[in-house]
Amino acid sequence: MAVPSDLRKRLSLFLLLSALLVVVFLFLDPSARTLSVLSSRLIAPSSLAPPTTPRQQNPTPTPTPGNTPYSQPHASAAVDAKPGESTDASAKAEESASRPDDIAGAAGDSGNSELPRVDESSDADGAEGKARTGTADGEGVVDGDGGDEAAAEVRWETCRVGRGVSAADYIPCLDNVKAIKKLRSRRQMEHRERHCPAPPPRCLVRLPRGYRPPVPWPRSRDMIWYNNVPHPKLVEYKKDQNWVTKSDDYFVFPGGGTQFKAGVTRYIQFIEQDEHEAQIQFALERGIPAFLAVIGTQKLPFPDEAFDVVHCARCRVHWYAPLDTCVFSTDVSSSNEKISWPIPWPERLNVKYLSMPDDSASTKKKFDADTKYWKEVISEIYFNDFPVNWSSVRNVMDMNAGYGGFAAALIDKPLWVMNVVPVGQTDTLPVIFSRGLIGVYHDWCESFNTYPRTYDLLHMSYLLGSLTDRCGIIEVAAEIDRMLRPDRWFVLKDSEMILKKMRPLLKSLHYETVVVGQQFLVAKKSFWRPDK
């Protein structure tokens, strides 16, 4: 049947308009990432009261040999690679780090030939894509993609290290090659003490090839991913002691065995070439508290009379060296007063009044308030409103520990907390040890004595403002990124102004960020690393 000419014109016009709409749609390219913003709004309560239905967390999948639960960056490059070409950006970084020309940017300097730049004019208040929802007073949750802060314009680069230093295991204050070479003596293990680069590095440590999220606790006590701690030379020696063996994609720790299978003389020769810091990395990967330090010429960063038991296996104390200068006298040891042992665990954790250096009423009041506050906030906000999968959290650090209230509130969880008392803050570390917790002193304008990727959650409360009076926020962010494991969390509790300064920097690191109640910034680290 013939179609009227008037109808044919209308049909042609309709087809033309449809084609134009298709072209416009393709040009705009509405990706899944963009569309997901529309459905990712979260609402948090404006007070400490818990919501009626707590957020359900996805359980961490149990790894199996040959199964990689998370994809690596640049993985798609392997499809188009030619034979003999590298398909991993981290391999290129490793190759470039070993060139003689790159030694100029070794750990003795900032660890980077070009420091990342931040555009201070990128103010969050005028940024597009504002996506805050919540209660009428403005409190609530800001979603991870919208946010009212644009990503800071920072050009990040991977760290370049000196010869003999693993690019994936870089510890700036312990791998300072230039400073170590200038030492006049190594007789008291001075070369293993801290020698921090100045200025602090702003570079990022690359991931080991094939890195995966750690095996969940408690399975991690007995087995860890081989690629996460790739130390085959140490394993080759230790396998005869039944201490650690390689099984498929895992390191397995059967336990037992002997340390001197080939004789004491051979063992002494071995530890002169490998000083066993890798064992600390194994411990941290297994979810066991550990800290790198050497008894050399300086006092360790712990308060006096802190430990109930001290165990020393193969301590690095030179035979026939006088020790009298290392012994500190106390009032108790020089008087007839009996030693008062600490209150038994776990009562000592929450005892109302502990023995404190400043035993005033105001100090005791602060201690009680700190304990009560963190117990309430963690149970009602941290566990309910934060996008944190607590079942996958094992290694935790409180970067400004105070009296240890944050760690005490987590004591019923299967995790441990390293309590750090920053230099310049009130000396509360003796109180932390009196409570039966662990901790150290540290200056956060320097690198911490731990391997990269050793913590599942870093917690910082009201520290960043005073810290950046002495060092840059970029250096602090680089150290946070170094210590934090991929796919894990950094929590910042601070003023709204501080959160607005830190959030764009974390976005430049490709972190997913969420602001809760205008005082908590929760950021999740990705697997992203710079191309160079």
C-alpha positions in Angstrom: 0.0 0.0 0.0 1.3 3.4 -0.9 2.3 5.8 1.9 1.0 9.4 1.7 3.7 12.0 1.0 2.8 13.9 4.1 3.3 10.8 6.3 6.6 10.0 4.5 8.0 13.5 5.4 7.0 13.1 9.1 8.6 9.7 9.1 11.8 11.0 7.6 12.0 13.9 10.1 11.4 11.4 13.0 14.3 9.2 11.8 16.6 12.2 11.3 15.9 13.4 14.9 16.4 9.9 16.3 19.8 9.7 14.5 20.9 13.0 15.9 19.9 12.0 19.5 22.0 8.8 19.1 25.0 10.8 18.0 24.6 13.2 20.9 24.3 10.3 23.3 27.4 8.7 22.0 29.3 12.0 22.1 28.4 12.6 25.8 29.5 9.0 26.7 27.6 8.6 30.0 29.9 6.1 31.6 28.9 3.7 34.4 31.1 5.8 36.8 29.1 8.9 36.0 25.7 7.2 36.3 26.7 5.6 39.6 26.9 9.0 41.2 23.1 9.3 40.9 22.5 6.3 43.1 25.4 6.5 45.5 23.9 9.1 48.0 24.3 8.1 51.6 22.7 9.7 54.6 24.2 9.7 58.1 22.7 10.8 61.3 23.6 14.3 62.6 24.3 13.1 66.1 25.9 10.1 67.8 22.7 8.1 67.8 23.1 5.0 65.7 20.8 4.5 62.6 17.9 2.1 62.8 19.5 -0.3 60.3 23.3 -0.6 60.5 25.1 -0.8 57.2 25.9 -4.4 56.2 29.5 -5.1 55.3 30.6 -7.5 52.6 32.7 -10.3 54.1 36.3 -10.5 52.8 36.6 -13.4 50.4 39.0 -16.2 51.4 41.9 -16.3 49.0 42.7 -19.6 47.2 45.9 -20.5 45.2 45.8 -19.1 41.7 42.9 -16.7 42.5 43.5 -13.0 42.3 40.5 -11.3 44.0 41.5 -7.8 42.8 42.7 -6.7 39.4 46.0 -4.9 39.1 46.4 -1.5 37.3 47.3 -1.6 33.6 46.3 -5.3 33.5 44.7 -4.8 30.1 48.0 -3.9 28.6 48.9 -7.6 28.5 46.5 -8.2 25.7 48.4 -6.1 23.1 51.9 -6.8 24.4 54.5 -8.1 22.0 56.7 -11.0 22.9 59.6 -9.9 25.1 57.9 -6.6 26.0 57.0 -5.6 29.6 53.3 -5.4 30.3 53.6 -4.1 33.8 54.1 -0.5 34.7 55.8 -1.5 38.0 58.3 -3.5 36.0 59.3 -0.3 34.1 59.7 1.5 37.4 61.9 -1.3 38.8 64.0 -1.2 35.7 64.5 2.6 35.7 65.3 2.5 39.4 68.3 0.3 38.8 70.0 2.6 36.2 73.2 4.4 37.3 71.7 7.7 36.1 68.9 7.4 38.7 71.2 7.1 41.7 71.2 10.9 41.9 67.6 10.6 43.1 68.4 8.0 45.7 67.1 7.8 49.3 69.6 10.3 50.5 67.6 13.0 48.7 63.9 13.4 48.7 63.6 10.1 46.8 62.4 11.9 43.7 64.1 14.1 41.1 60.8 16.0 40.5 58.7 16.7 43.5 54.9 16.6 42.9 53.2 20.0 42.7 50.0 21.1 44.2 47.9 23.9 42.9 47.0 25.9 46.0 44.4 27.9 44.0 42.2 24.7 43.6 39.8 25.8 46.4 37.1 23.3 47.2 34.4 25.9 47.8 33.9 26.8 44.1 34.3 23.3 42.7 31.7 21.8 40.5 29.9 18.6 41.2 28.8 19.4 44.7 26.8 16.4 46.0 26.1 16.8 49.7 23.0 15.4 51.2 22.0 15.0 54.8 20.1 16.7 57.5 18.8 20.3 57.4 21.8 21.6 59.3 24.2 20.4 56.6 25.6 17.4 58.4 25.6 14.1 56.6 27.7 12.0 54.2 29.4 13.3 51.0 29.6 10.6 48.4 32.9 9.4 47.0 32.6 10.8 43.5 30.6 14.0 43.8 32.1 15.8 46.8 32.6 19.5 47.1 36.4 19.3 46.7 38.1 18.9 43.3 41.2 16.7 43.1 44.4 18.6 43.8 46.7 19.1 40.8 49.6 17.0 42.1 52.0 15.2 39.8 53.0 12.0 41.7 56.0 9.9 40.8 57.4 6.6 42.0 60.3 6.7 44.4 63.8 6.2 43.0 66.1 4.4 45.4 69.8 3.6 45.5 71.6 0.4 44.7 70.8 -2.5 47.1 67.5 -1.0 48.1 64.2 -2.7 47.0 62.0 -0.2 45.2 58.9 -1.9 46.6 60.2 -2.0 50.2 61.5 1.5 50.5 61.7 2.9 54.1 63.1 6.5 53.7 64.7 6.9 57.1 66.4 3.4 57.1 67.3 3.3 53.3 69.1 6.6 53.1 72.0 5.4 51.1 73.9 8.7 50.9 73.7 9.3 54.6 74.8 5.8 55.5 77.9 6.1 53.2 79.0 9.2 55.1 79.1 7.5 58.5 82.5 7.3 60.1 81.8 4.0 61.9 79.4 1.1 61.8 80.8 -0.6 64.9 77.6 0.0 67.0 75.2 -0.7 64.1 74.9 3.1 63.4 74.1 2.3 59.8 70.9 0.6 60.8 69.6 3.5 62.9 67.4 6.3 61.5 68.9 8.7 58.9 66.0 10.6 57.5 66.3 12.5 54.2 65.7 16.2 54.2 63.3 17.3 52.9 61.0 14.3 53.4 60.2 12.3 50.2 57.1 13.2 48.3 57.2 10.1 46.0 55.1 6.9 46.1 56.4 3.4 46.6 55.5 1.0 43.8 53.7 -2.2 44.4 55.4 -5.6 44.1 54.5 -7.4 40.9 51.4 -9.5 41.6 50.5 -7.9 44.9 47.2 -9.0 46.4 45.2 -7.9 49.5 46.6 -9.9 52.5 45.3 -13.2 53.6 42.6 -12.5 56.2 43.3 -13.2 59.9 43.6 -15.7 61.4 44.7 -17.7 58.3 47.5 -15.2 57.8 49.2 -16.6 60.9 50.1 -19.7 58.9 50.2 -18.5 55.3 50.7 -15.3 53.3 50.9 -14.4 49.6 54.3 -15.0 48.2 54.2 -12.0 45.9 53.4 -9.6 48.8 56.7 -10.3 50.5 59.0 -11.5 47.8 62.2 -12.5 49.7 63.3 -15.7 48.0 66.9 -15.6 49.3 65.8 -15.5 53.0 63.3 -18.3 52.3 66.0 -20.4 50.6 68.1 -20.3 53.8 65.2 -20.6 56.3 63.5 -23.5 54.5 66.0 -26.0 56.0 65.0 -24.7 59.5 61.3 -25.5 59.0 60.6 -21.9 59.7 59.1 -20.8 56.3 58.5 -22.7 53.0 57.0 -21.8 49.7 53.9 -23.7 48.6 52.3 -22.6 45.3 51.3 -19.0 45.7 52.0 -18.9 49.4 54.6 -18.6 52.1 53.7 -21.2 54.7 55.0 -21.0 58.3 55.0 -24.6 59.8 56.9 -23.6 63.0 59.5 -25.6 64.9 62.9 -26.4 63.6 66.3 -25.0 64.6 68.1 -21.7 63.9 71.6 -23.3 63.6 71.2 -26.2 61.2 74.5 -25.5 59.5 76.3 -24.6 62.6 76.7 -21.3 64.6 79.7 -20.2 62.5 77.7 -20.5 59.2 74.8 -18.7 60.8 76.9 -15.7 61.9 78.3 -15.4 58.4 74.8 -15.4 57.0 73.4 -12.7 59.3 76.3 -10.5 58.3 74.8 -10.5 54.7 71.1 -10.4 55.6 70.2 -8.5 58.8 66.8 -10.1 58.9 64.6 -7.0 58.6 62.6 -9.1 56.2 61.4 -11.2 59.1 59.7 -8.0 60.4 58.0 -7.7 57.1 56.8 -11.3 57.3 55.4 -10.7 60.8 53.4 -7.6 59.8 52.1 -9.4 56.7 51.0 -12.2 59.0 49.1 -9.7 61.2 51.5 -9.8 64.1 52.6 -6.5 65.8 56.1 -5.6 64.8 58.3 -2.5 64.7 61.8 -1.9 63.1 64.4 -0.6 65.6 68.0 -1.3 66.4 69.8 -1.2 69.8 72.8 0.8 68.7 73.9 4.2 69.9 70.4 5.7 70.6 67.6 5.0 73.0 64.6 3.2 71.6 61.4 5.2 71.2 59.7 3.7 74.3 59.1 5.1 77.8 61.0 3.8 80.8 59.8 0.7 82.6 57.2 0.0 79.8 57.4 -3.8 79.3 56.4 -6.7 81.5 58.7 -9.1 79.7 61.6 -8.5 77.3 62.7 -11.4 75.1 65.9 -11.1 73.1 66.9 -13.7 70.5 70.3 -13.0 68.8 70.4 -9.4 70.1 72.8 -7.2 68.2 74.8 -6.3 71.3 78.6 -6.6 70.7 80.3 -9.1 72.9 82.7 -7.4 75.5 81.1 -3.9 75.1 80.5 -2.1 78.4 76.8 -1.8 79.3 77.0 0.3 82.4 76.3 3.5 80.5 73.0 1.9 79.2 71.5 1.2 82.6 69.2 3.8 84.0 68.8 4.1 87.8 65.3 4.6 89.3 64.1 5.9 92.6 62.5 2.5 93.3 65.8 0.6 92.8 67.7 3.0 95.1 65.2 2.9 98.0 63.5 0.3 100.2 60.2 0.8 98.5 58.7 -2.4 97.1 58.0 -2.6 93.4 54.3 -2.3 92.6 53.4 -4.6 89.8 50.7 -3.5 87.3 47.1 -4.5 87.7 46.4 -7.8 85.9 45.1 -7.9 82.4 42.4 -7.1 81.2 41.4 -5.0 84.3 44.4 -2.7 83.8 43.0 -1.6 80.4 40.0 0.4 81.8 41.0 0.9 85.4 39.5 4.2 86.6 42.8 5.8 87.8 46.1 4.7 86.6 49.5 5.8 87.8 50.3 8.8 85.6 53.3 11.0 85.3 51.0 14.0 86.0 48.7 12.6 88.6 46.5 15.7 88.9 42.8 15.7 89.0 42.6 17.4 85.6 44.7 14.7 84.0 42.5 11.9 85.4 39.5 13.7 84.2 40.9 13.9 80.6 41.7 10.2 80.8 38.2 9.3 81.8 36.7 11.6 79.1 39.0 10.2 76.4 38.0 6.6 77.3 34.3 7.3 77.4 34.3 9.4 74.2 36.1 6.8 71.9 34.0 4.0 73.3 30.8 5.8 72.3 32.0 7.2 68.9 33.5 3.9 67.7 30.5 1.8 68.6 27.9 4.3 67.3 29.6 5.9 64.3 32.7 4.0 63.2 31.1 0.6 63.1 27.8 1.8 61.7 28.3 4.8 59.4 31.8 4.2 57.9 32.2 2.4 54.6 34.9 0.2 56.3 34.8 -3.6 56.1 36.0 -4.2 59.7 36.3 -8.0 59.1 39.3 -7.3 56.8 41.0 -5.0 59.3 43.8 -6.5 61.3 46.8 -4.0 61.5 45.7 -0.6 62.8 47.6 2.5 63.7 46.4 5.5 65.8 48.7 8.3 64.6 47.8 10.6 67.5 46.9 8.1 70.3 46.4 10.4 73.3 45.6 8.1 76.3 44.9 5.1 74.1 41.1 5.4 74.2 40.8 4.6 70.5 42.7 1.3 70.9 40.9 0.5 74.2 37.5 0.8 72.4 38.6 -1.8 69.8 39.9 -4.3 72.3 37.1 -6.8 71.6 37.8 -6.9 67.9 40.3 -9.4 66.3 42.9 -6.6 65.6 45.8 -4.8 67.2 46.6 -1.1 67.4 50.0 0.6 67.2 49.6 3.7 69.4 51.8 6.6 68.3 52.4 9.6 70.5 53.7 12.4 68.3 56.7 14.5 69.2 55.5 17.8 70.6 52.3 16.3 72.1 51.6 15.5 75.7 53.7 12.5 76.8 51.0 9.9 77.3 52.9 6.9 76.2 53.6 5.7 79.8 49.9 5.6 80.4 49.3 3.6 77.2 51.8 1.0 78.3 50.3 1.0 81.8 47.0 0.1 80.2 48.6 -3.0 78.6 48.7 -1.5 75.1 51.6 -1.0 72.8 53.0 2.2 71.2 56.0 4.4 70.3 57.1 8.0 70.1 57.4 9.5 66.6 57.8 12.7 64.7 55.3 12.6 61.7 57.4 15.0 59.8 59.6 12.0 59.2 59.0 8.5 57.9 57.8 5.7 60.3 60.0 2.6 60.9 57.8 0.2 59.0 57.7 -1.4 55.6 55.3 -0.1 52.9 51.8 -1.6 52.9 51.8 -2.8 56.5 48.6 -1.3 57.9 44.9 -1.9 57.1 43.6 1.2 58.8 45.4 4.5 59.7 43.6 6.7 62.1 44.5 10.4 62.7 42.6 12.7 65.1 43.3 16.4 65.3 47.0 16.3 64.4 47.3 17.5 60.8 46.8 21.2 61.6 49.8 21.4 64.1 51.8 19.0 62.0 51.8 21.1 58.8 53.2 24.0 60.7 56.6 22.2 60.5 56.3 20.1 57.3 54.2 19.9 54.2 50.8 18.2 53.8 52.1 16.5 50.6 54.9 14.7 52.6 52.4 13.6 55.2 50.1 12.2 52.5 53.0 10.4 50.9 53.9 8.7 54.2 50.2 7.7 54.8 50.1 6.2 51.3 53.4 4.3 51.9 52.2 2.6 55.1 48.6 1.9 54.0 47.7 -1.3 52.1 45.8 -1.0 48.8 42.1 -1.5 49.2 42.3 -0.3 52.9 41.3 2.8 54.8 42.6 6.1 56.2 40.3 7.9 58.7 40.9 11.5 59.5 38.9 13.2 62.3 39.4 17.0 62.3 37.8 20.3 61.6 35.9 20.8 58.3 38.7 23.2 57.1 41.3 20.5 57.6 39.2 17.9 55.8 38.8 20.3 52.9 42.6 20.5 52.6 43.3 16.8 52.8 40.5 15.5 50.7 41.6 16.9 47.3 45.1 15.5 48.0 43.7 12.0 48.6 41.7 12.3 45.5 44.9 13.0 43.5 46.1 9.7 44.9 43.0 8.0 43.4 41.5 7.3 46.8 37.7 7.0 47.2 36.7 9.6 49.8 33.6 10.0 52.0 32.9 12.8 54.5 30.7 11.7 57.5 29.1 14.3 59.7 31.4 17.1 58.6 34.2 15.9 60.9 35.2 12.4 59.6 37.0 11.8 56.3 37.1 8.2 55.3 39.4 7.4 52.4 40.0 4.0 50.7 43.3 3.5 48.9 43.2 2.0 45.4 45.8 0.0 43.4 46.8 3.0 41.4 50.4 3.9 41.0 52.0 6.5 38.8 53.2 5.5 35.3 56.7 6.8 36.0 
